[in-house]
Amino acid sequence: MRAKPVRVKIISYAALIFIIALIQSTVLESISIFNIKPNLLLIFIISVALLGSNIEGAVTGFLCGLTQDMLSGRVIGFYALLGLYLGLGIALINKRLYKENVLVAIFTTFVSSIIYEFAVYFFVNVFKGSLELIFPFRYIILPEAVYNSAVSIVIFLIVLKINHWSEELERLSRRY
Amino acid sequence: MRFVKNKHFILLTVTVAILIIIGLSARKNSKINTVSNVVTVALSPFQEFINYLGDRVEGAAKYFQDIEALSQENEALKVRISELEKEVKELSDYREKNKELKEALNIKDQFSDVEFLGANIIAKDMGNWFHTFTIDRGIADGVTVDSAVITKDGLVGRVISTDLFTSKVITIIDEDSTVSARVSKTRDLVFVKGDLQLKNQGLCRLDNIFPDMDIAVGDTIETSGLGGIYPKGIIIGKVKEVRRKTNDLNRYAIIEPAVDFKRLEEVFVLESKNNKDNYEKVGEDNK
C-alpha cells in the first residue's frame, strides 16, 4: 500500500515519456517555426527535475536521453549522459527556487535549453574543428529556447498535476 | 559527509560507464546498438499509425480542393502522355542499342545487381541539429548499414544504423554527410557536403572545386561511385550558386538537391543482391 504513490508517479512518467517521444519524432515537424521545433523531452526533464528530488531528476534525465539515443541518436549514451547531468543539476538547485511557480519553470527552461543545446553542439562539433558560435546561437539555440519556454507551460502543469496527485495519494495512504 | 562522498562516487561510476558505452557504440556495427530495438520496436507501430493518420487527414483536406485542378491536370497529362509515348518508342530503340554496345564493351552496370526496397518515412530526428529520419524497414527486411537511399528524383542519403523493423537514414544535407560526386558536364570530381547553415533551406554545399574547373549555375551533379557506398550516376542536384571565399582558388558552390527534403515521404533503399555479406566494407565516403 505504501509503495503505491511512487508507483503512480513512475507509471505516469513512463507513459508521458512514451507519448512525448512519439510526438517528438512524428508530428512535431508540422508545428515547427522557422524550421525549429521545440524539444519536448528536454522540457519534460526540466519540469520533473524542478519539482522532484535529485534521484528523480537524474533518473528521468537519463531515461529521456536514452530514449532519444535509441530513437534518433548516432550513439547510445550521448543524450542519456547529458540528460542525466541536466536533471541532476536542476534538481540540485530547485530547493532555492519557488518551484511551483510557472514563471520559474519558464525561466529555468529558457536558461537550461540554451546550456543544453550548446553542450550538444559543442560535443558534436568539438572534434571537427569547426566551432562557430554566432550562427548556431542565433538561428537554432535561441529560437528553440524561446519555443521551449512557451511549450514548457503545458508540460510543467501536467507534471505538477501528477506531483500533486501522488502527494495526495501519499497523504491518504499515510492516514491508514 | 560520507553520504555525499558516496553519491559522488556513484555519479562518477555511472558517468564513466556511460562514456564507455558511448565509445563502444560509436563503432560501426557495434552490438550495443541492438539495445535500441527495445524502444524502436515498441514505438514503430505507433509511429507508423500516426504517420498513416497524418497522411489521411492531409489527403481528406486536399480531396475537395483538388477536384477542379485535377481535371485540368488530367487534360494536360493526356497530351503529355502521347508526347512521351512517342519519345519512349524512340528511346527504347536507343536502349537496345546501348545494351548491345555495353555488352560488346563489357561495361558492368552498377545498378544491375541492385534491388530496390520501398520504404516509408515514419519518424524524423528529434532535435534541431541533424537531418536524419527513420524508415519502416529494418534488418528483417534485409536492410544493411551503408545502403544508399534514393527517390525517383535523386539521392537522399544512406542508412547509418539498422534495428529489427526500422532503420535510420542520414540525408546528404546533414552536416556529417559527405558524398563523392562528379559534375555531369565536365566529369570533374567534387565533394557534396551537408552544412548546418544550409540544412534548413534544404540545400547542401559542394567543395573541392579546383581553380581551373568550369562550373556554372545549373550544372547537374551526380554521384561518382567512388567510395563504394553510393552507386555511380545517381542525380544529386543542380548548382544553385557559386561562391568565392577570398579568390578563385577558394571557391565553393551551393547545391539544390533534386530531392525535396521537406516533402519526403517514401524512399527506396538500394540493396545489392549478391554481396550482402560485404556490408562491413568501410568506404572512404564514410568518414
Interface residues (C-beta under 8 A of the other chain):
Chain A: F18 A21 L22 Q24 S25 T26 V27 L28 E29 S30 F34 N35 I36 K37 N39 L41 T67 Q68 D69 M70 L71 S72 R74 V75 I76 G77 F78 A80 L81 L84 L88 E117 V120 Y121 V124 F135 P136 Y139 I140 E144
Chain B: L11 V14 T15 I18 L19 I21 I22 S25 A26 I32 N33 V35 S36 V38 V39 T40 L43 F46 Q47 I50 N51 G54 I122 A123 K124 D125 M126 G127 N128 W129 F130 T132 T134 I160 S161 K168 D176 L196 Q197 N200
